[in-house]
Amino acid sequence: MSTPEPPTATHRRYGLYYPYFNVRDERWLKVAALYWPRIVRIVPEDYATRDSETVRVLTGELGFVERAAPGRSVASVAPRLLELLAGHAPELRRRFGVRPQDVHGALQCTWLTTDPVGERRPLGALHTEQILPAVADALVEAGLAVKGRIDLSHEADLRWLVMDESLVSLYSTLLSQDFAAANQLRLTTDKPDAYALTHEWTAPAMAAALLDRPAPGTDGSDPELAEQLAVLALRLVVPADMDRVPVRRIVELRRRHGAAFLDFGRTIDETAAELCTLAEIADPHTRQQYLEDEIHARFALPLEELRRCLRDLSLDAATMAINVKTQIPAALAVAGGAWLAGQQAAAGTAAVALGLVTVRRNVRQEREAAVRAARPVSFLLHTQGALSERRLLSQTLHRIGRIAGTHP
């Protein structure tokens, strides 16, 4: 994968999906395809991902989902993990310790201890290409991980490091954050409880997060305002049953309205830059209210105005076209002229056709001008039209337009 260029007036950053290799939430991915230019995921070079049909279509048709090996980030994050183990291994082992037991040739893990409330915690795994061998060895020696295999689609892959899912998630976040910074990507996830990205992941910060202590030097704010704004804006038009929307409809939407798609993304980025101070608000509810107010003012109101304008144009055009059909023949009957004698029907038909063509062309030009003037909210209009069934009013207007000649 080539390294993306810095964002410019025509180029936007890609999203870096974490903490998994495989996208878990289909609905999230479809919405992401309406905002991100591309999604990159960190995947070992020879690892065979288990992609859904949605991922395969978006990748094959749009090149939307890319993969990249972790590269230098594996070595870059290693010192912090070793520092974490050097200072906190006993505490971590009491909560996250595991030991291997070989049962019928397949690796299983049992807990040395349970968590503070007595519940067994879920396991996760890191691929050995994601982690430096020295760090993997240190985790095993600390009793926090075991090397073994995981059965995937009838294949036993031996290159895994099995440990508590919290350790896996935190390490994956650390690796992803380093990779994103090195490649000018923005982190994004479909996992609601993924570790927050606002932390500077020092060894003390990692220990605090794992052991449920206040993290030093963090305020809990979220700097990724652009994605929050995009999701809030798309929520205005994305249907609740997005998981039932065919993925090829999203492909068609991006292809047909690529310019509006890019303009929408640029406007989101510009809005986020203007509102960057909102990231400093510690209270999530207050920050959310500010963001929703901005979305209402910058997207919801202009979108409703555009809809109203297009409705008025459709109604006016239908009225004009129907008048053309009814009035021109009557006028010709009175002032047909000598050369029209005996050809009134033909002349009337031609005049009506010419009148309808003129109405149709003028209305189309006005509609296109209105959509251009309302960019980038026109992308939201296109999105709703592509993903939702037309409402009764739009269906009625379309039928009137076909009768009148203002729609194809």
Secondary structure, DSSP 8 states (H G I E B T S, - for coil): --------SS----EEE-S-SS---HHHHHHHTTT-S-EEEE--TT------HHHHHHHHHH--EEEE--TTHHHHHHHHHHHHHHHHHHHHHHHH-EEEEEETTEEEEEESS--TTS----EEEEEGGGS-HHHHHHHHHTTSEEEEEEEETTEEEEEEEEEEHHHHHHHHHHHHHHHHHHHT-EEE-S-TTS--S-S---HHHHHHHHTT---TT-------HHHHHHHHHHTTTS-TTGGGS-HHHHHHHHHHTHHHHHHHHHHHHHHHHHTGGGGG---HHHHHHHHHHHHIIIIIHHHHHHHHHHHHHHHHHHHHHHHHHHHHHHHHHHS--GGGTT-HHHHHHHHHHHHHHHHHHHHHHHHHHHHHHTTTHHHHHHHHHHHS---HHHHHHHHHHHHHTS--
